[in-house]
């Protein structure tokens, strides 16, 4: 079941790529960066009993030459 949708711009998704790589070691693609950005903006609305699942559906391997990381 999907409870919420969050519009995320390309720039916002791309901006998460270096953060997720350096802080967590995740080499994400732009779609996964958008998921991470949406979750980051939603975290303050969660309670300690909430359960959240983030699906990272793409890899950053295709973007290694783009210098996003």
PDB file of N, H, CA, C and O in Angstrom:
ATOM      1  N   UNK A   1       0.834  -1.151   0.000  1.00  0.00           N
ATOM      2  CA  UNK A   1       0.000   0.000   0.000  1.00  0.00           C
ATOM      3  C   UNK A   1       0.894   1.235   0.000  1.00  0.00           C
ATOM      4  O   UNK A   1       1.862   1.308   0.757  1.00  0.00           O
ATOM      5  N   UNK A   2       0.578   2.170  -0.822  1.00  0.00           N
ATOM      6  H   UNK A   2      -0.208   2.111  -1.438  1.00  0.00           H
ATOM      7  CA  UNK A   2       1.301   3.440  -0.870  1.00  0.00           C
ATOM      8  C   UNK A   2       0.473   4.479  -0.132  1.00  0.00           C
ATOM      9  O   UNK A   2      -0.690   4.713  -0.461  1.00  0.00           O
ATOM     10  N   UNK A   3       1.080   5.094   0.861  1.00  0.00           N
ATOM     11  H   UNK A   3       2.025   4.904   1.129  1.00  0.00           H
ATOM     12  CA  UNK A   3       0.365   6.079   1.670  1.00  0.00           C
ATOM     13  C   UNK A   3       0.604   7.512   1.225  1.00  0.00           C
ATOM     14  O   UNK A   3      -0.276   8.360   1.378  1.00  0.00           O
ATOM     15  N   UNK A   4       1.770   7.795   0.682  1.00  0.00           N
ATOM     16  H   UNK A   4       2.484   7.107   0.558  1.00  0.00           H
ATOM     17  CA  UNK A   4       2.137   9.173   0.344  1.00  0.00           C
ATOM     18  C   UNK A   4       2.913   9.211  -0.970  1.00  0.00           C
ATOM     19  O   UNK A   4       3.594   8.255  -1.341  1.00  0.00           O
ATOM     20  N   UNK A   5       2.792  10.335  -1.657  1.00  0.00           N
ATOM     21  H   UNK A   5       2.239  11.112  -1.356  1.00  0.00           H
ATOM     22  CA  UNK A   5       3.608  10.634  -2.826  1.00  0.00           C
ATOM     23  C   UNK A   5       4.320  11.951  -2.577  1.00  0.00           C
ATOM     24  O   UNK A   5       3.739  12.871  -2.001  1.00  0.00           O
ATOM     25  N   UNK A   6       5.570  12.051  -3.004  1.00  0.00           N
ATOM     26  H   UNK A   6       6.041  11.304  -3.472  1.00  0.00           H
ATOM     27  CA  UNK A   6       6.349  13.270  -2.815  1.00  0.00           C
ATOM     28  C   UNK A   6       6.985  13.668  -4.143  1.00  0.00           C
ATOM     29  O   UNK A   6       7.833  12.937  -4.655  1.00  0.00           O
ATOM     30  N   UNK A   7       6.600  14.797  -4.706  1.00  0.00           N
ATOM     31  H   UNK A   7       5.911  15.390  -4.290  1.00  0.00           H
ATOM     32  CA  UNK A   7       7.277  15.255  -5.922  1.00  0.00           C
ATOM     33  C   UNK A   7       8.701  15.695  -5.588  1.00  0.00           C
ATOM     34  O   UNK A   7       8.928  16.432  -4.628  1.00  0.00           O
ATOM     35  N   UNK A   8       9.651  15.231  -6.393  1.00  0.00           N
ATOM     36  H   UNK A   8       9.466  14.633  -7.173  1.00  0.00           H
ATOM     37  CA  UNK A   8      11.066  15.559  -6.194  1.00  0.00           C
ATOM     38  C   UNK A   8      11.638  15.959  -7.548  1.00  0.00           C
ATOM     39  O   UNK A   8      11.433  15.258  -8.539  1.00  0.00           O
ATOM     40  N   UNK A   9      12.347  17.071  -7.597  1.00  0.00           N
ATOM     41  H   UNK A   9      12.513  17.641  -6.791  1.00  0.00           H
ATOM     42  CA  UNK A   9      12.945  17.523  -8.854  1.00  0.00           C
ATOM     43  C   UNK A   9      14.203  16.712  -9.164  1.00  0.00           C
ATOM     44  O   UNK A   9      14.765  16.051  -8.291  1.00  0.00           O
ATOM     45  N   UNK A  10      14.627  16.778 -10.416  1.00  0.00           N
ATOM     46  H   UNK A  10      14.170  17.315 -11.126  1.00  0.00           H
ATOM     47  CA  UNK A  10      15.873  16.113 -10.809  1.00  0.00           C
ATOM     48  C   UNK A  10      17.047  16.626  -9.990  1.00  0.00           C
ATOM     49  O   UNK A  10      17.902  15.851  -9.563  1.00  0.00           O
ATOM     50  N   UNK A  11      17.083  17.926  -9.774  1.00  0.00           N
ATOM     51  H   UNK A  11      16.388  18.556 -10.121  1.00  0.00           H
ATOM     52  CA  UNK A  11      18.189  18.525  -9.023  1.00  0.00           C
ATOM     53  C   UNK A  11      18.220  18.027  -7.581  1.00  0.00           C
ATOM     54  O   UNK A  11      19.292  17.782  -7.028  1.00  0.00           O
ATOM     55  N   UNK A  12      17.053  17.878  -6.977  1.00  0.00           N
ATOM     56  H   UNK A  12      16.181  18.077  -7.426  1.00  0.00           H
ATOM     57  CA  UNK A  12      16.990  17.386  -5.599  1.00  0.00           C
ATOM     58  C   UNK A  12      17.454  15.933  -5.523  1.00  0.00           C
ATOM     59  O   UNK A  12      18.192  15.562  -4.610  1.00  0.00           O
ATOM     60  N   UNK A  13      17.028  15.122  -6.468  1.00  0.00           N
ATOM     61  H   UNK A  13      16.428  15.423  -7.209  1.00  0.00           H
ATOM     62  CA  UNK A  13      17.461  13.723  -6.504  1.00  0.00           C
ATOM     63  C   UNK A  13      18.953  13.601  -6.743  1.00  0.00           C
ATOM     64  O   UNK A  13      19.632  12.811  -6.087  1.00  0.00           O
ATOM     65  N   UNK A  14      19.464  14.385  -7.687  1.00  0.00           N
ATOM     66  H   UNK A  14      18.913  15.026  -8.220  1.00  0.00           H
ATOM     67  CA  UNK A  14      20.908  14.373  -7.960  1.00  0.00           C
ATOM     68  C   UNK A  14      21.709  14.858  -6.763  1.00  0.00           C
ATOM     69  O   UNK A  14      22.806  14.363  -6.507  1.00  0.00           O
ATOM     70  N   UNK A  15      21.174  15.813  -6.036  1.00  0.00           N
ATOM     71  H   UNK A  15      20.283  16.215  -6.244  1.00  0.00           H
ATOM     72  CA  UNK A  15      21.875  16.348  -4.879  1.00  0.00           C
ATOM     73  C   UNK A  15      22.076  15.330  -3.775  1.00  0.00           C
ATOM     74  O   UNK A  15      22.975  15.481  -2.947  1.00  0.00           O
ATOM     75  N   UNK A  16      21.252  14.296  -3.750  1.00  0.00           N
ATOM     76  H   UNK A  16      20.521  14.173  -4.422  1.00  0.00           H
ATOM     77  CA  UNK A  16      21.390  13.260  -2.725  1.00  0.00           C
ATOM     78  C   UNK A  16      22.470  12.240  -3.064  1.00  0.00           C
ATOM     79  O   UNK A  16      22.923  11.517  -2.177  1.00  0.00           O
ATOM     80  N   UNK A  17      22.893  12.162  -4.319  1.00  0.00           N
ATOM     81  H   UNK A  17      22.526  12.750  -5.040  1.00  0.00           H
ATOM     82  CA  UNK A  17      23.861  11.134  -4.703  1.00  0.00           C
ATOM     83  C   UNK A  17      25.174  11.239  -3.939  1.00  0.00           C
ATOM     84  O   UNK A  17      25.621  10.233  -3.388  1.00  0.00           O
ATOM     85  N   UNK A  18      25.818  12.411  -3.877  1.00  0.00           N
ATOM     86  H   UNK A  18      25.454  13.228  -4.324  1.00  0.00           H
ATOM     87  CA  UNK A  18      27.072  12.472  -3.116  1.00  0.00           C
ATOM     88  C   UNK A  18      26.867  12.289  -1.617  1.00  0.00           C
ATOM     89  O   UNK A  18      27.744  11.760  -0.935  1.00  0.00           O
ATOM     90  N   UNK A  19      25.732  12.714  -1.102  1.00  0.00           N
ATOM     91  H   UNK A  19      25.019  13.144  -1.656  1.00  0.00           H
ATOM     92  CA  UNK A  19      25.455  12.544   0.332  1.00  0.00           C
ATOM     93  C   UNK A  19      25.317  11.064   0.672  1.00  0.00           C
ATOM     94  O   UNK A  19      25.919  10.584   1.632  1.00  0.00           O
ATOM     95  N   UNK A  20      24.531  10.349  -0.110  1.00  0.00           N
ATOM     96  H   UNK A  20      24.042  10.739  -0.891  1.00  0.00           H
ATOM     97  CA  UNK A  20      24.325   8.927   0.163  1.00  0.00           C
ATOM     98  C   UNK A  20      25.602   8.122  -0.057  1.00  0.00           C
ATOM     99  O   UNK A  20      25.831   7.123   0.624  1.00  0.00           O
ATOM    100  N   UNK A  21      26.437   8.553  -1.005  1.00  0.00           N
ATOM    101  H   UNK A  21      26.251   9.365  -1.558  1.00  0.00           H
ATOM    102  CA  UNK A  21      27.699   7.845  -1.248  1.00  0.00           C
ATOM    103  C   UNK A  21      28.696   8.086  -0.122  1.00  0.00           C
ATOM    104  O   UNK A  21      29.304   7.141   0.381  1.00  0.00           O
ATOM    105  N   UNK A  22      28.868   9.338   0.275  1.00  0.00           N
ATOM    106  H   UNK A  22      28.374  10.105  -0.134  1.00  0.00           H
ATOM    107  CA  UNK A  22      29.894   9.643   1.277  1.00  0.00           C
ATOM    108  C   UNK A  22      29.461   9.284   2.694  1.00  0.00           C
ATOM    109  O   UNK A  22      30.278   8.825   3.492  1.00  0.00           O
ATOM    110  N   UNK A  23      28.203   9.485   3.010  1.00  0.00           N
ATOM    111  H   UNK A  23      27.539   9.858   2.362  1.00  0.00           H
ATOM    112  CA  UNK A  23      27.742   9.255   4.385  1.00  0.00           C
ATOM    113  C   UNK A  23      27.385   7.793   4.657  1.00  0.00           C
ATOM    114  O   UNK A  23      27.630   7.280   5.749  1.00  0.00           O
ATOM    115  N   UNK A  24      26.801   7.124   3.651  1.00  0.00           N
ATOM    116  H   UNK A  24      26.601   7.541   2.764  1.00  0.00           H
ATOM    117  CA  UNK A  24      26.297   5.769   3.869  1.00  0.00           C
ATOM    118  C   UNK A  24      26.960   4.710   2.986  1.00  0.00           C
ATOM    119  O   UNK A  24      26.756   3.515   3.203  1.00  0.00           O
ATOM    120  N   UNK A  25      27.744   5.128   2.002  1.00  0.00           N
ATOM    121  H   UNK A  25      27.909   6.099   1.826  1.00  0.00           H
ATOM    122  CA  UNK A  25      28.397   4.170   1.118  1.00  0.00           C
ATOM    123  C   UNK A  25      27.487   3.589   0.051  1.00  0.00           C
ATOM    124  O   UNK A  25      27.808   2.556  -0.537  1.00  0.00           O
ATOM    125  N   UNK A  26      26.350   4.238  -0.211  1.00  0.00           N
ATOM    126  H   UNK A  26      26.089   5.077   0.266  1.00  0.00           H
ATOM    127  CA  UNK A  26      25.414   3.769  -1.230  1.00  0.00           C
ATOM    128  C   UNK A  26      25.692   4.479  -2.548  1.00  0.00           C
ATOM    129  O   UNK A  26      25.704   5.709  -2.602  1.00  0.00           O
ATOM    130  N   UNK A  27      25.913   3.720  -3.599  1.00  0.00           N
ATOM    131  H   UNK A  27      25.904   2.721  -3.555  1.00  0.00           H
ATOM    132  CA  UNK A  27      26.122   4.271  -4.930  1.00  0.00           C
ATOM    133  C   UNK A  27      24.779   4.202  -5.661  1.00  0.00           C
ATOM    134  O   UNK A  27      24.455   3.199  -6.297  1.00  0.00           O
ATOM    135  N   UNK A  28      24.013   5.277  -5.559  1.00  0.00           N
ATOM    136  H   UNK A  28      24.276   6.092  -5.043  1.00  0.00           H
ATOM    137  CA  UNK A  28      22.640   5.293  -6.053  1.00  0.00           C
ATOM    138  C   UNK A  28      22.524   5.967  -7.407  1.00  0.00           C
ATOM    139  O   UNK A  28      23.362   6.783  -7.791  1.00  0.00           O
ATOM    140  N   UNK A  29      21.465   5.607  -8.123  1.00  0.00           N
ATOM    141  H   UNK A  29      20.784   4.944  -7.811  1.00  0.00           H
ATOM    142  CA  UNK A  29      21.087   6.318  -9.325  1.00  0.00           C
ATOM    143  C   UNK A  29      20.154   7.466  -8.977  1.00  0.00           C
ATOM    144  O   UNK A  29      19.825   7.682  -7.810  1.00  0.00           O
ATOM    145  N   UNK A  30      19.734   8.197  -9.993  1.00  0.00           N
ATOM    146  H   UNK A  30      20.002   8.021 -10.941  1.00  0.00           H
ATOM    147  CA  UNK A  30      18.941   9.399  -9.748  1.00  0.00           C
ATOM    148  C   UNK A  30      17.564   9.094  -9.162  1.00  0.00           C
ATOM    149  O   UNK A  30      17.069   9.858  -8.333  1.00  0.00           O
ATOM    150  N   UNK A  31      16.946   8.003  -9.573  1.00  0.00           N
ATOM    151  H   UNK A  31      17.349   7.383 -10.246  1.00  0.00           H
ATOM    152  CA  UNK A  31      15.651   7.637  -9.007  1.00  0.00           C
ATOM    153  C   UNK A  31      15.758   7.307  -7.527  1.00  0.00           C
ATOM    154  O   UNK A  31      14.902   7.697  -6.733  1.00  0.00           O
ATOM    155  N   UNK A  32      16.799   6.596  -7.165  1.00  0.00           N
ATOM    156  H   UNK A  32      17.494   6.280  -7.810  1.00  0.00           H
ATOM    157  CA  UNK A  32      17.024   6.276  -5.754  1.00  0.00           C
ATOM    158  C   UNK A  32      17.398   7.515  -4.962  1.00  0.00           C
ATOM    159  O   UNK A  32      17.046   7.636  -3.789  1.00  0.00           O
ATOM    160  N   UNK A  33      18.109   8.436  -5.598  1.00  0.00           N
ATOM    161  H   UNK A  33      18.395   8.338  -6.552  1.00  0.00           H
ATOM    162  CA  UNK A  33      18.409   9.709  -4.942  1.00  0.00           C
ATOM    163  C   UNK A  33      17.137  10.479  -4.635  1.00  0.00           C
ATOM    164  O   UNK A  33      17.035  11.136  -3.599  1.00  0.00           O
ATOM    165  N   UNK A  34      16.171  10.397  -5.536  1.00  0.00           N
ATOM    166  H   UNK A  34      16.254   9.864  -6.377  1.00  0.00           H
ATOM    167  CA  UNK A  34      14.883  11.056  -5.302  1.00  0.00           C
ATOM    168  C   UNK A  34      14.145  10.412  -4.131  1.00  0.00           C
ATOM    169  O   UNK A  34      13.511  11.108  -3.338  1.00  0.00           O
ATOM    170  N   UNK A  35      14.223   9.094  -4.019  1.00  0.00           N
ATOM    171  H   UNK A  35      14.739   8.529  -4.663  1.00  0.00           H
ATOM    172  CA  UNK A  35      13.607   8.396  -2.883  1.00  0.00           C
ATOM    173  C   UNK A  35      14.252   8.859  -1.577  1.00  0.00           C
ATOM    174  O   UNK A  35      13.554   9.145  -0.604  1.00  0.00           O
ATOM    175  N   UNK A  36      15.577   8.931  -1.560  1.00  0.00           N
ATOM    176  H   UNK A  36      16.143   8.699  -2.350  1.00  0.00           H
ATOM    177  CA  UNK A  36      16.290   9.362  -0.354  1.00  0.00           C
ATOM    178  C   UNK A  36      15.935  10.801   0.010  1.00  0.00           C
ATOM    179  O   UNK A  36      15.768  11.122   1.187  1.00  0.00           O
ATOM    180  N   UNK A  37      15.820  11.662  -0.990  1.00  0.00           N
ATOM    181  H   UNK A  37      15.956  11.402  -1.946  1.00  0.00           H
ATOM    182  CA  UNK A  37      15.452  13.057  -0.726  1.00  0.00           C
ATOM    183  C   UNK A  37      14.044  13.147  -0.134  1.00  0.00           C
ATOM    184  O   UNK A  37      13.820  13.868   0.839  1.00  0.00           O
ATOM    185  N   UNK A  38      13.108  12.421  -0.718  1.00  0.00           N
ATOM    186  H   UNK A  38      13.289  11.835  -1.508  1.00  0.00           H
ATOM    187  CA  UNK A  38      11.730  12.445  -0.215  1.00  0.00           C
ATOM    188  C   UNK A  38      11.679  11.953   1.228  1.00  0.00           C
ATOM    189  O   UNK A  38      10.965  12.522   2.054  1.00  0.00           O
ATOM    190  N   UNK A  39      12.424  10.913   1.530  1.00  0.00           N
ATOM    191  H   UNK A  39      13.004  10.451   0.859  1.00  0.00           H
ATOM    192  CA  UNK A  39      12.421  10.387   2.898  1.00  0.00           C
ATOM    193  C   UNK A  39      13.055  11.377   3.863  1.00  0.00           C
ATOM    194  O   UNK A  39      12.582  11.541   4.988  1.00  0.00           O
ATOM    195  N   UNK A  40      14.108  12.027   3.434  1.00  0.00           N
ATOM    196  H   UNK A  40      14.491  11.893   2.520  1.00  0.00           H
ATOM    197  CA  UNK A  40      14.771  13.017   4.290  1.00  0.00           C
ATOM    198  C   UNK A  40      13.808  14.139   4.668  1.00  0.00           C
ATOM    199  O   UNK A  40      13.822  14.615   5.803  1.00  0.00           O
ATOM    200  N   UNK A  41      12.986  14.556   3.734  1.00  0.00           N
ATOM    201  H   UNK A  41      12.975  14.170   2.811  1.00  0.00           H
ATOM    202  CA  UNK A  41      12.052  15.641   4.017  1.00  0.00           C
ATOM    203  C   UNK A  41      10.857  15.174   4.850  1.00  0.00           C
ATOM    204  O   UNK A  41      10.175  15.992   5.467  1.00  0.00           O
ATOM    205  N   UNK A  42      10.604  13.877   4.871  1.00  0.00           N
ATOM    206  H   UNK A  42      11.158  13.212   4.371  1.00  0.00           H
ATOM    207  CA  UNK A  42       9.451  13.332   5.587  1.00  0.00           C
ATOM    208  C   UNK A  42       9.797  12.845   6.993  1.00  0.00           C
ATOM    209  O   UNK A  42       8.891  12.618   7.795  1.00  0.00           O
ATOM    210  N   UNK A  43      11.056  12.681   7.308  1.00  0.00           N
ATOM    211  H   UNK A  43      11.792  12.865   6.656  1.00  0.00           H
ATOM    212  CA  UNK A  43      11.468  12.077   8.581  1.00  0.00           C
ATOM    213  C   UNK A  43      10.892  12.766   9.811  1.00  0.00           C
ATOM    214  O   UNK A  43      10.556  12.100  10.790  1.00  0.00           O
ATOM    215  N   UNK A  44      10.774  14.072   9.776  1.00  0.00           N
ATOM    216  H   UNK A  44      11.047  14.613   8.980  1.00  0.00           H
ATOM    217  CA  UNK A  44      10.291  14.784  10.964  1.00  0.00           C
ATOM    218  C   UNK A  44       8.810  14.533  11.254  1.00  0.00           C
ATOM    219  O   UNK A  44       8.320  14.918  12.316  1.00  0.00           O
ATOM    220  N   UNK A  45       8.098  13.899  10.336  1.00  0.00           N
ATOM    221  H   UNK A  45       8.496  13.586   9.474  1.00  0.00           H
ATOM    222  CA  UNK A  45       6.684  13.593  10.546  1.00  0.00           C
ATOM    223  C   UNK A  45       6.466  12.183  11.105  1.00  0.00           C
ATOM    224  O   UNK A  45       5.332  11.798  11.391  1.00  0.00           O
ATOM    225  N   UNK A  46       7.540  11.420  11.260  1.00  0.00           N
ATOM    226  H   UNK A  46       8.461  11.732  11.027  1.00  0.00           H
ATOM    227  CA  UNK A  46       7.424  10.043  11.718  1.00  0.00           C
ATOM    228  C   UNK A  46       7.440   9.954  13.237  1.00  0.00           C
ATOM    229  O   UNK A  46       8.016  10.798  13.923  1.00  0.00           O
ATOM    230  N   UNK A  47       6.801   8.923  13.737  1.00  0.00           N
ATOM    231  H   UNK A  47       6.333   8.237  13.179  1.00  0.00           H
ATOM    232  CA  UNK A  47       6.867   8.629  15.170  1.00  0.00           C
ATOM    233  C   UNK A  47       7.762   7.412  15.372  1.00  0.00           C
ATOM    234  O   UNK A  47       8.143   6.752  14.405  1.00  0.00           O
ATOM    235  N   UNK A  48       8.094   7.117  16.609  1.00  0.00           N
ATOM    236  H   UNK A  48       7.785   7.653  17.394  1.00  0.00           H
ATOM    237  CA  UNK A  48       9.009   6.004  16.873  1.00  0.00           C
ATOM    238  C   UNK A  48       8.402   4.654  16.506  1.00  0.00           C
ATOM    239  O   UNK A  48       9.142   3.686  16.330  1.00  0.00           O
ATOM    240  N   UNK A  49       7.103   4.561  16.389  1.00  0.00           N
ATOM    241  H   UNK A  49       6.502   5.347  16.532  1.00  0.00           H
ATOM    242  CA  UNK A  49       6.449   3.298  16.042  1.00  0.00           C
ATOM    243  C   UNK A  49       6.192   3.137  14.542  1.00  0.00           C
ATOM    244  O   UNK A  49       5.729   2.080  14.113  1.00  0.00           O
ATOM    245  N   UNK A  50       6.479   4.148  13.749  1.00  0.00           N
ATOM    246  H   UNK A  50       6.855   5.007  14.097  1.00  0.00           H
ATOM    247  CA  UNK A  50       6.273   4.060  12.304  1.00  0.00           C
ATOM    248  C   UNK A  50       7.300   3.124  11.672  1.00  0.00           C
ATOM    249  O   UNK A  50       8.438   3.022  12.130  1.00  0.00           O
ATOM    250  N   UNK A  51       6.875   2.457  10.627  1.00  0.00           N
ATOM    251  H   UNK A  51       5.951   2.540  10.256  1.00  0.00           H
ATOM    252  CA  UNK A  51       7.757   1.590   9.850  1.00  0.00           C
ATOM    253  C   UNK A  51       7.821   2.163   8.442  1.00  0.00           C
ATOM    254  O   UNK A  51       6.794   2.440   7.824  1.00  0.00           O
ATOM    255  N   UNK A  52       9.034   2.335   7.947  1.00  0.00           N
ATOM    256  H   UNK A  52       9.869   2.110   8.449  1.00  0.00           H
ATOM    257  CA  UNK A  52       9.240   2.930   6.628  1.00  0.00           C
ATOM    258  C   UNK A  52      10.130   2.009   5.805  1.00  0.00           C
ATOM    259  O   UNK A  52      11.109   1.464   6.314  1.00  0.00           O
ATOM    260  N   UNK A  53       9.791   1.840   4.545  1.00  0.00           N
ATOM    261  H   UNK A  53       8.995   2.282   4.132  1.00  0.00           H
ATOM    262  CA  UNK A  53      10.609   1.058   3.626  1.00  0.00           C
ATOM    263  C   UNK A  53      10.970   1.952   2.455  1.00  0.00           C
ATOM    264  O   UNK A  53      10.096   2.534   1.813  1.00  0.00           O
ATOM    265  N   UNK A  54      12.263   2.059   2.181  1.00  0.00           N
ATOM    266  H   UNK A  54      12.973   1.587   2.703  1.00  0.00           H
ATOM    267  CA  UNK A  54      12.726   2.785   0.994  1.00  0.00           C
ATOM    268  C   UNK A  54      13.236   1.757   0.001  1.00  0.00           C
ATOM    269  O   UNK A  54      14.026   0.883   0.359  1.00  0.00           O
ATOM    270  N   UNK A  55      12.792   1.853  -1.234  1.00  0.00           N
ATOM    271  H   UNK A  55      12.150   2.563  -1.525  1.00  0.00           H
ATOM    272  CA  UNK A  55      13.265   0.960  -2.284  1.00  0.00           C
ATOM    273  C   UNK A  55      14.181   1.738  -3.211  1.00  0.00           C
ATOM    274  O   UNK A  55      13.776   2.727  -3.822  1.00  0.00           O
ATOM    275  N   UNK A  56      15.410   1.281  -3.306  1.00  0.00           N
ATOM    276  H   UNK A  56      15.739   0.477  -2.810  1.00  0.00           H
ATOM    277  CA  UNK A  56      16.373   1.891  -4.222  1.00  0.00           C
ATOM    278  C   UNK A  56      16.431   1.013  -5.468  1.00  0.00           C
ATOM    279  O   UNK A  56      17.052  -0.050  -5.464  1.00  0.00           O
ATOM    280  N   UNK A  57      15.781   1.466  -6.525  1.00  0.00           N
ATOM    281  H   UNK A  57      15.277   2.330  -6.528  1.00  0.00           H
ATOM    282  CA  UNK A  57      15.615   0.648  -7.717  1.00  0.00           C
ATOM    283  C   UNK A  57      16.667   0.817  -8.795  1.00  0.00           C
ATOM    284  O   UNK A  57      16.598   0.145  -9.824  1.00  0.00           O
ATOM    285  N   UNK A  58      17.633   1.688  -8.593  1.00  0.00           N
ATOM    286  H   UNK A  58      17.689   2.234  -7.757  1.00  0.00           H
ATOM    287  CA  UNK A  58      18.662   1.855  -9.614  1.00  0.00           C
ATOM    288  C   UNK A  58      20.020   2.054  -8.955  1.00  0.00           C
ATOM    289  O   UNK A  58      20.130   2.370  -7.770  1.00  0.00           O
ATOM    290  N   UNK A  59      21.035   1.857  -9.764  1.00  0.00           N
ATOM    291  H   UNK A  59      20.946   1.601 -10.726  1.00  0.00           H
ATOM    292  CA  UNK A  59      22.414   1.953  -9.291  1.00  0.00           C
ATOM    293  C   UNK A  59      23.065   3.200  -9.865  1.00  0.00           C
ATOM    294  O   UNK A  59      22.630   3.724 -10.891  1.00  0.00           O
ATOM    295  N   UNK A  60      24.093   3.663  -9.208  1.00  0.00           N
ATOM    296  H   UNK A  60      24.446   3.237  -8.375  1.00  0.00           H
ATOM    297  CA  UNK A  60      24.835   4.810  -9.702  1.00  0.00           C
ATOM    298  C   UNK A  60      25.970   4.443 -10.631  1.00  0.00           C
ATOM    299  O   UNK A  60      26.735   5.312 -11.049  1.00  0.00           O
ATOM    300  N   UNK A  61      26.089   3.162 -10.963  1.00  0.00           N
ATOM    301  H   UNK A  61      25.467   2.456 -10.623  1.00  0.00           H
ATOM    302  CA  UNK A  61      27.197   2.726 -11.816  1.00  0.00           C
ATOM    303  C   UNK A  61      27.213   3.474 -13.147  1.00  0.00           C
ATOM    304  O   UNK A  61      28.285   3.820 -13.644  1.00  0.00           O
ATOM    305  N   UNK A  62      26.058   3.726 -13.721  1.00  0.00           N
ATOM    306  H   UNK A  62      25.187   3.445 -13.316  1.00  0.00           H
ATOM    307  CA  UNK A  62      25.985   4.419 -15.011  1.00  0.00           C
ATOM    308  C   UNK A  62      26.395   5.884 -14.909  1.00  0.00           C
ATOM    309  O   UNK A  62      26.662   6.527 -15.924  1.00  0.00           O
ATOM    310  N   UNK A  63      26.446   6.413 -13.691  1.00  0.00           N
ATOM    311  H   UNK A  63      26.229   5.891 -12.867  1.00  0.00           H
ATOM    312  CA  UNK A  63      26.737   7.829 -13.490  1.00  0.00           C
ATOM    313  C   UNK A  63      28.157   8.083 -12.995  1.00  0.00           C
ATOM    314  O   UNK A  63      28.500   9.222 -12.681  1.00  0.00           O
ATOM    315  N   UNK A  64      28.982   7.057 -12.920  1.00  0.00           N
ATOM    316  H   UNK A  64      28.704   6.131 -13.175  1.00  0.00           H
ATOM    317  CA  UNK A  64      30.336   7.228 -12.388  1.00  0.00           C
ATOM    318  C   UNK A  64      31.151   8.237 -13.191  1.00  0.00           C
ATOM    319  O   UNK A  64      31.956   8.973 -12.621  1.00  0.00           O
ATOM    320  N   UNK A  65      30.953   8.279 -14.496  1.00  0.00           N
ATOM    321  H   UNK A  65      30.299   7.682 -14.959  1.00  0.00           H
ATOM    322  CA  UNK A  65      31.713   9.214 -15.329  1.00  0.00           C
ATOM    323  C   UNK A  65      31.139  10.628 -15.302  1.00  0.00           C
ATOM    324  O   UNK A  65      31.750  11.542 -15.857  1.00  0.00           O
ATOM    325  N   UNK A  66      29.999  10.831 -14.680  1.00  0.00           N
ATOM    326  H   UNK A  66      29.503  10.089 -14.229  1.00  0.00           H
ATOM    327  CA  UNK A  66      29.341  12.140 -14.655  1.00  0.00           C
ATOM    328  C   UNK A  66      29.801  13.027 -13.511  1.00  0.00           C
ATOM    329  O   UNK A  66      29.424  14.198 -13.455  1.00  0.00           O
ATOM    330  N   UNK A  67      30.600  12.504 -12.605  1.00  0.00           N
ATOM    331  H   UNK A  67      30.906  11.553 -12.650  1.00  0.00           H
ATOM    332  CA  UNK A  67      31.138  13.277 -11.478  1.00  0.00           C
ATOM    333  C   UNK A  67      30.044  13.765 -10.524  1.00  0.00           C
ATOM    334  O   UNK A  67      30.149  14.858  -9.967  1.00  0.00           O
ATOM    335  N   UNK A  68      29.006  12.964 -10.337  1.00  0.00           N
ATOM    336  H   UNK A  68      28.921  12.076 -10.790  1.00  0.00           H
ATOM    337  CA  UNK A  68      27.952  13.297  -9.382  1.00  0.00           C
ATOM    338  C   UNK A  68      28.337  12.933  -7.955  1.00  0.00           C
ATOM    339  O   UNK A  68      27.750  13.439  -6.999  1.00  0.00           O
ATOM    340  N   UNK A  69      29.328  12.054  -7.813  1.00  0.00           N
ATOM    341  H   UNK A  69      29.805  11.643  -8.590  1.00  0.00           H
ATOM    342  CA  UNK A  69      29.688  11.548  -6.503  1.00  0.00           C
ATOM    343  C   UNK A  69      30.903  12.268  -5.998  1.00  0.00           C
ATOM    344  O   UNK A  69      31.375  11.986  -4.896  1.00  0.00           O
TER     345      UNK A  69
END
